[in-house]
Amino acid sequence: MSEFTKNIVGPGTNVLLQGPGRLMRINLNKNTGTSIAIYDNVQSSPPLLGTLATVSQTSLEYNCTLHNGLTLVTLGNVDITVFYRD
């Protein structure tokens, strides 16, 4: 099992993992008032794991199983770091 870290800055659709894995943690690096949609998929379509509003700097622990992949859709001036495994 390999561990990966990805810093995402700005809006976009970010495919981080194709296939099974684990979402470990998301760090919200800046208080920017933007949003993040998290999908267990290789595209921005269901299943949707959740939607975050980045209202404060924090670290969110997930440790959840991914069956299909990991895609994050970010809106606005987002700055996050995603920790995940394959």
Contacts in CASP RR format, 6 or more apart in sequence:
PFRMAT RR
TARGET T0000
AUTHOR 0000-0000-0000
METHOD contacts of the structure
MODEL  1
MSEFTKNIVGPGTNVLLQGPGRLMRINLNKNTGTSIAIYDNVQSSPPLLG
TLATVSQTSLEYNCTLHNGLTLVTLGNVDITVFYRD
1 85 0 8 1.000
1 86 0 8 1.000
2 85 0 8 1.000
2 86 0 8 1.000
3 24 0 8 1.000
3 83 0 8 1.000
3 84 0 8 1.000
3 85 0 8 1.000
4 16 0 8 1.000
4 17 0 8 1.000
4 83 0 8 1.000
4 84 0 8 1.000
4 85 0 8 1.000
4 86 0 8 1.000
5 81 0 8 1.000
5 82 0 8 1.000
5 83 0 8 1.000
6 14 0 8 1.000
6 16 0 8 1.000
6 81 0 8 1.000
6 82 0 8 1.000
6 84 0 8 1.000
7 29 0 8 1.000
7 79 0 8 1.000
7 80 0 8 1.000
7 81 0 8 1.000
7 82 0 8 1.000
8 14 0 8 1.000
8 72 0 8 1.000
8 74 0 8 1.000
8 78 0 8 1.000
8 79 0 8 1.000
8 80 0 8 1.000
8 81 0 8 1.000
8 82 0 8 1.000
9 78 0 8 1.000
9 79 0 8 1.000
10 74 0 8 1.000
10 76 0 8 1.000
10 77 0 8 1.000
10 78 0 8 1.000
10 79 0 8 1.000
11 34 0 8 1.000
11 74 0 8 1.000
11 75 0 8 1.000
11 76 0 8 1.000
11 77 0 8 1.000
11 78 0 8 1.000
12 73 0 8 1.000
12 74 0 8 1.000
12 75 0 8 1.000
13 43 0 8 1.000
13 44 0 8 1.000
13 71 0 8 1.000
13 72 0 8 1.000
13 73 0 8 1.000
14 71 0 8 1.000
14 72 0 8 1.000
14 73 0 8 1.000
14 74 0 8 1.000
15 42 0 8 1.000
15 43 0 8 1.000
15 69 0 8 1.000
15 70 0 8 1.000
15 71 0 8 1.000
16 69 0 8 1.000
16 70 0 8 1.000
16 71 0 8 1.000
16 72 0 8 1.000
16 82 0 8 1.000
16 84 0 8 1.000
17 42 0 8 1.000
17 66 0 8 1.000
17 69 0 8 1.000
17 70 0 8 1.000
17 84 0 8 1.000
17 86 0 8 1.000
18 42 0 8 1.000
18 69 0 8 1.000
19 42 0 8 1.000
19 66 0 8 1.000
19 67 0 8 1.000
19 68 0 8 1.000
19 69 0 8 1.000
19 86 0 8 1.000
20 65 0 8 1.000
20 66 0 8 1.000
20 67 0 8 1.000
20 68 0 8 1.000
20 69 0 8 1.000
20 86 0 8 1.000
21 65 0 8 1.000
21 66 0 8 1.000
21 69 0 8 1.000
21 70 0 8 1.000
21 84 0 8 1.000
21 85 0 8 1.000
21 86 0 8 1.000
22 63 0 8 1.000
22 64 0 8 1.000
22 65 0 8 1.000
22 66 0 8 1.000
22 84 0 8 1.000
22 85 0 8 1.000
23 38 0 8 1.000
23 49 0 8 1.000
23 62 0 8 1.000
23 63 0 8 1.000
23 64 0 8 1.000
23 66 0 8 1.000
23 70 0 8 1.000
23 82 0 8 1.000
23 83 0 8 1.000
23 84 0 8 1.000
24 61 0 8 1.000
24 62 0 8 1.000
24 63 0 8 1.000
24 83 0 8 1.000
24 84 0 8 1.000
24 85 0 8 1.000
25 59 0 8 1.000
25 60 0 8 1.000
25 61 0 8 1.000
25 62 0 8 1.000
25 63 0 8 1.000
25 82 0 8 1.000
25 83 0 8 1.000
26 36 0 8 1.000
26 38 0 8 1.000
26 52 0 8 1.000
26 59 0 8 1.000
26 60 0 8 1.000
26 62 0 8 1.000
26 80 0 8 1.000
26 81 0 8 1.000
26 82 0 8 1.000
26 83 0 8 1.000
27 58 0 8 1.000
27 59 0 8 1.000
27 60 0 8 1.000
27 80 0 8 1.000
27 81 0 8 1.000
27 82 0 8 1.000
27 83 0 8 1.000
28 52 0 8 1.000
28 54 0 8 1.000
28 56 0 8 1.000
28 57 0 8 1.000
28 58 0 8 1.000
28 59 0 8 1.000
28 60 0 8 1.000
28 79 0 8 1.000
28 80 0 8 1.000
29 57 0 8 1.000
29 79 0 8 1.000
29 80 0 8 1.000
29 81 0 8 1.000
30 54 0 8 1.000
30 57 0 8 1.000
30 77 0 8 1.000
30 78 0 8 1.000
30 79 0 8 1.000
31 54 0 8 1.000
31 55 0 8 1.000
31 56 0 8 1.000
31 57 0 8 1.000
32 54 0 8 1.000
32 76 0 8 1.000
32 77 0 8 1.000
32 78 0 8 1.000
32 79 0 8 1.000
33 53 0 8 1.000
33 54 0 8 1.000
33 55 0 8 1.000
34 53 0 8 1.000
34 54 0 8 1.000
34 74 0 8 1.000
34 75 0 8 1.000
34 76 0 8 1.000
34 77 0 8 1.000
34 78 0 8 1.000
35 51 0 8 1.000
35 52 0 8 1.000
35 53 0 8 1.000
35 54 0 8 1.000
35 74 0 8 1.000
35 75 0 8 1.000
35 76 0 8 1.000
35 78 0 8 1.000
36 51 0 8 1.000
36 52 0 8 1.000
36 54 0 8 1.000
36 72 0 8 1.000
36 73 0 8 1.000
36 74 0 8 1.000
36 75 0 8 1.000
36 78 0 8 1.000
36 80 0 8 1.000
37 44 0 8 1.000
37 48 0 8 1.000
37 50 0 8 1.000
37 51 0 8 1.000
37 72 0 8 1.000
37 73 0 8 1.000
38 48 0 8 1.000
38 49 0 8 1.000
38 50 0 8 1.000
38 51 0 8 1.000
38 52 0 8 1.000
38 70 0 8 1.000
38 71 0 8 1.000
38 72 0 8 1.000
39 45 0 8 1.000
39 46 0 8 1.000
39 47 0 8 1.000
39 48 0 8 1.000
39 49 0 8 1.000
39 69 0 8 1.000
39 70 0 8 1.000
39 71 0 8 1.000
39 72 0 8 1.000
39 73 0 8 1.000
40 47 0 8 1.000
40 48 0 8 1.000
40 49 0 8 1.000
40 66 0 8 1.000
40 67 0 8 1.000
40 68 0 8 1.000
40 69 0 8 1.000
40 70 0 8 1.000
41 47 0 8 1.000
41 68 0 8 1.000
41 69 0 8 1.000
41 71 0 8 1.000
42 68 0 8 1.000
42 69 0 8 1.000
42 71 0 8 1.000
43 71 0 8 1.000
44 71 0 8 1.000
44 73 0 8 1.000
47 68 0 8 1.000
49 64 0 8 1.000
52 60 0 8 1.000
54 78 0 8 1.000
54 80 0 8 1.000
66 84 0 8 1.000
70 82 0 8 1.000
70 84 0 8 1.000
72 80 0 8 1.000
72 82 0 8 1.000
74 80 0 8 1.000
END
